Amino acid sequence: MRHLLLMASYSSQTNMHARNLAIVWAPNLLRSKDIEASGFNGTAAFMEVRVQSIVVEFILTHVEQLF
């Protein structure tokens, strides 16, 4: 998480701020066996990934307090 926070500090050059990093990394950091097992598709899969990205974004914006 600290590495991703470091990457977010370069967002003015890379446009990869906490939200974009969360969108990219959330499915890997918070892999959901429910999505994989049930074969979610469409809206259900999108909502699950959205929740994951919100959680990762929260963690990234509060790294110092959490870790």
Buried (B, 14 or more C-beta within 10 A) or exposed (E): BEEBBEBBEEBEEEEBBBBBBBBBBBBEBBEBEEBEEEEBEEEEBEEBBEEBBBBBBEBBBEBEEEE
